[in-house]
Amino acid sequence: MSVEALLNGESKNVEYKLTPPSRSINYTKTAVAFANGQGGCLVFGVEDQTLRVVGIAEDKVFTVMDSISDAIVNSCEPLIIPDITMHDVAGKTVIVAEIAPGLQRPYHIKSLGQEQGTFVRVAGTTRQADQPTIRELTIEGSNRSFDQVQCLGLSVTEEDIEALCASLTKTAKDNAEDPEKVKTVTEKQLLQWGVLAEQDGQLVPTNAYAILTGNTAVRSVVQCGVFKGTTKAVFVDRREFAGTPQELIEESYQYVLRNIHMGARFKGVYRQDVYEIPPDAIRELIVNAIVHRSYIDHSSIQIAIYDDRLEITSPGRLPLGQTIERMKQGYSKIRNEALASAFEYMGYIEHWGSGILRVLQEVHDAGLPEPEFLGGDTDLRINIYRNGSETGSDDGIVTGLRRDSLSDDGIVTGLRRDSLSDDGITEETTSKTSAAPNAAIAVVPSQKERILDALRKNASISISDAIRILGVQERQAQRILKSLVEEGSAVKIGAARATRYAEAKKRTEPYE
């Protein structure tokens, strides 16, 4: 870091001292915090409030440099060796002690002991580390992953292992474009990932096993809430979800969709749902929070919906080597190795590091402000700011509908007849409760009816066609098509990527 950059003010990686304090602990604890984090620089000879360069007297420079070096080397454990240099700034000498990120964490002040003497940087200040942070630093220092450590007090049977393998395999097939290509998870695979471990010739469950099975031995909870205004002062609704990662993802994802605005574009009988925040971005952030959070920290993932934004908070400081800037550039640093492997297999993670890039692109394409990334010292908070509009837009999209305006079969019950324009595009809406008693209701065809209409007009359709017609995720489209096949309204033709669907009554010869 250049001297000019060092003099721009204190930050997470820079701290000023006018002169070396008489009690060296006033700066050695900051050296410890830098070593436990991303590294940093102690700058001596600068006034922190005014940024005024006072300098160190020329006849004392070398004595001061030696005393700073001795204090840091002798006070800290494991050993921290600072790189101390002097620089001329406008004719005055400042001393810079640069501390590199440490690999033998946690670092602490010897005289205080590890429990009281471990410090970290939080929002540009040096603070004493709490027990979860110390445990996380210990895991980092041992080059292990917490989720691959044996879960004490938890045992596992062959039936338990088979049930987990079946659950992971089912999820992977549900998420796959071609389920037939998905390999079944085996006990050997769980061992390779670190979901299971061997001890004294016996299989034992790790923390990842507890998380993947929803066992309370490792706390895994998502708290969701809707708030009035832009603060947490007034609750409108709140829910807490616990269970397997698959359950947490789906339940919290659906909760968000139910509580943000949704518009609709109609072309003939076809309806396309348009949420104010891209659903794929929401799902990606929820998946990232669950797979990359710190499970040492017993806090919950929090998903808060305010009038102006969606806020997702994931417990735990950023892993060693990770920063918000690098994250936004697509750099991935895996905290939970076993979970990441299982999530990749299940299809929740496509390529490590690409998730945040996809979120940024989807939010940009939706015309929303760039997501805001905050924290990283004790937790990571990501804000996506909402559209804020509740009226029809120029392109005929209504953003004032809520998810609860839809019945289970996809019928909109809160639209007035006069809200439909000549070309079938909705221009204004009213809620179910505010519609006039005698107002005619415009009934939009259900999802099944829209698919059946498409089947009548075409020889056959593909999964991609169904997704486009309904404006839903692939899994939802697959469920609807499967339902139509089971009830005899449609037939399935071909397999894998060549699969297509046709209206049952059009069948004139045996299908493959």
C-alpha positions, -999 to +999 in steps of 0.1 A: +000+000+000+014+034-010+021+061+016-006+083+000-032+056+004-021+051+041-028+088+048-064+088+035-078+079+070-082+050+093-099+019+080-102-018+085-066-021+075-050+011+087-047+026+122-029+058+133-009+065+164+005+100+171+034+085+190+040+050+203+019+048+236+037+042+268+017+010+272+025-011+241-007-031+244-025-001+229-010-010+196+001-047+199-036-057+202-042-040+168-012-060+154-029-091+167-062-081+151-045-075+117-028-109+119-062-125+126-077-107+096-066-095+062-034-078+075-029-041+079-006-012+088+001+008+120+011+043+111+030+062+138+033+100+135-002+109+123-031+123+143-061+101+139-088+128+142-074+154+119-051+133+097-024+159+105+011+145+099+031+153+130+060+129+124+085+113+147+115+133+158+145+125+136+168+117+166+143+091+179+132+074+147+154+043+150+149+040+187+111+041+181+113+016+153+132-009+175+108-005+204+078-011+182+094-042+167+103-056+201+069-049+216+051-068+188+075-097+186+077-102+224+040-096+232+022-117+206+017-154+202+022-171+178+051-150+167+043-119+146+072-103+128+062-068+115+078-051+084+088-017+098+097+011+075+101+049+077+087+074+051+092+111+045+059+130+042+063+168+035+096+168+054+083+148+084+091+112+092+063+086+097+069+050+108+048+022+092+045-012+108+030-036+083+014-068+096+007-097+072-023-120+075-013-148+098-015-185+090-012-198+126-045-184+140-057-174+165-031-148+174-033-133+209-015-112+236+006-136+257+000-118+290-038-119+285-041-155+273-060-167+243-095-162+257-090-126+267-062-116+245-075-125+210-085-094+190-101-088+155-109-058+134-146-047+132-156-017+111-122-001+114-118-007+152-100-033+173-123-054+194-119-085+216-130-116+199-159-137+212-158-174+216-174-183+182-148-161+165-119-177+184-132-211+174-134-201+138-099-187+139-087-219+154-103-239+126-087-216+100-053-219+117-055-258+116-063-257+079-095-276+085-132-271+076-156-271+105-182-291+087-157-319+081-150-322+119-167-351+137-200-341+153-196-351+189-225-368+206-241-379+172-240-414+159-251-429+126-265-462+113-264-479+079-301-470+075-293-434+083-266-433+057-289-449+031-316-423+038-292-394+034-279-409+001-314-413-012-324-377-002-293-361-018-298-382-050-335-373-052-327-335-049-300-338-076-324-355-100-351-330-093-327-302-102-310-319-132-319-312-168-313-349-174-321-370-142-309-402-159-273-389-159-273-383-122-251-408-103-265-422-070-247-409-039-229-437-021-213-441+013-179-438-003-189-405-018-200-392+016-166-401+030-148-384+002-168-352+007-162-353+045-199-358+054-188-390+071-154-398+087-137-429+099-125-433+135-112-466+149-126-485+119-161-471+124-180-445+104-189-414+124-210-384+113-194-350+108-210-316+113-219-316+076-239-348+082-259-330+110-265-300+087-276-321+057-300-342+078-314-312+097-302-326+130-302-300+158-267-310+169-256-281+146-279-251+146-292-243+111-321-219+112-334-192+088-355-164+103-377-145+079-396-113+085-416-085+069-412-050+084-432-018+079-409+010+067-372+007+064-362-004+099-371-033+122-392-012+145-426-026+133-431-063+125-457-072+099-450-109+098-422-133+108-414-170+104-386-193+115-376-223+094-355-253+105-347-286+088-326-298+060-309-274+036-333-283+008-362-274+031-346-242+043-339-231+007-375-238-006-394-225+024-374-192+027-375-187-010-412-191-012-416-168+018-398-140+000-418-145-032-451-143-012-441-110+003-427-090-026-446-074-055-453-093-086-465-080-119-480-098-149-477-095-186-506-110-207-503-120-244-536-136-254-542-164-228-506-166-217-494-150-185-459-142-174-452-134-138-426-107-133-413-102-098-398-069-087-367-087-077-354-115-100-364-149-083-331-165-095-311-138-077-331-144-045-326-181-046-289-178-053-284-155-023-303-179+000-283-209-013-250-189-007-261-179+028-268-216+038-237-231+022-212-204+032-224-193+066-204-200+098-220-228+116-197-222+146-217-190+152-251-200+166-269-170+151-295-176+124-295-165+088-319-135+087-340-126+057-357-092+062-382-076+037-385-039+041-405-014+021-374-004+001-352-036+001-346-073+006-319-079+032-301-112+037-277-116+066-253-146+069-236-152+102-198-153+104-168-133+093-155-137+058-131-167+055-094-162+054-083-146+021-118-135+011-130-099+008-162-083-005-143-068-035-129-102-044-163-119-040-179-094-064-152-103-089-161-140-088-134-152-064-146-181-043-133-190-009-150-221+005-157-221+042-176-254+044-159-279+021-182-309+026-214-288+022-201-271-009-194-305-025-229-318-016-246-286-029-227-288-061-238-324-066-274-314-058-273-287-085-276-257-061-241-245-071-231-246-107-196-232-106-179-221-074-175-183-074-201-177-102-231-172-079-225-136-069-217-127-105-250-141-116-268-122-089-252-089-100-260-096-137-297-105-130-302-075-108-286-052-134-308-067-161-339-061-140-330-024-139-324-023-101-295-006-083-264-028-077-268-049-046-251-035-015-226-057+004-220-047+040-199-061+069-176-091+066-161-087+100-187-105+120-214-113+094-221-105+058-252-085+048-265-081+012-292-057+003-312-057-030-332-025-033-368-030-045-384-013-075-408+006-053-435+010-079-470-003-074-486+008-107-485-004-142-452+004-160-448+016-196-443-018-210-475-031-196-461-049-165-481-046-133-458-045-102-485-040-076-497-076-073-486-096-043-480-134-045-511-139-022-532-125-050-529-159-067-549-189-058-532-223-057-540-230-094-526-197-106-559-178-110-558-141-103-588-132-082-581-096-075-583-081-110-611-058-122-626-064-157-618-028-166-581-034-157-577-053-190-568-034-221-578-044-256-547-063-262-550-083-230-523-065-211-532-056-175-528-019-167-541-015-132-551-037-104-570-038-072-567-063-043-592-090-035-604-071-005-609-038-022-628-050-053-663-037-056-689-064-047-705-063-082-672-059-102-667-085-129-637-106-123-612-114-151-602-150-146-568-159-160-565-195-172-548-218-147-513-231-153-527-264-165-552-248-188-525-227-204-503-258-211-533-276-225-541-247-248-505-248-260-508-285-266-540-280-287-522-255-309-490-273-313-481-309-322-459-310-290-440-288-266-408-291-246-399-283-210-384-250-223-417-241-240-436-248-207-412-226-187-417-197-212-455-201-213-459-202-175-430-180-164-420-204-137-390-223-126-381-256-144-391-278-115-425-262-113-430-267-151-420-304-147-445-309-119-473-295-140-465-315-170-461-347-149-496-340-134-511-337-169-496-369-179-508-387-148-543-375-153-543-386-189-545-351-205-511-353-220-485-378-231-447-379-228-427-385-259-390-394-259-366-392-230-338-370-215-332-338-235-354-350-264-385-352-241-416-335-255-453-335-245-484-338-267-521-336-261-534-371-252-563-371-276-540-365-306-523-398-302-526-418-334-498-443-330-478-457-301-453-433-286-418-443-276 
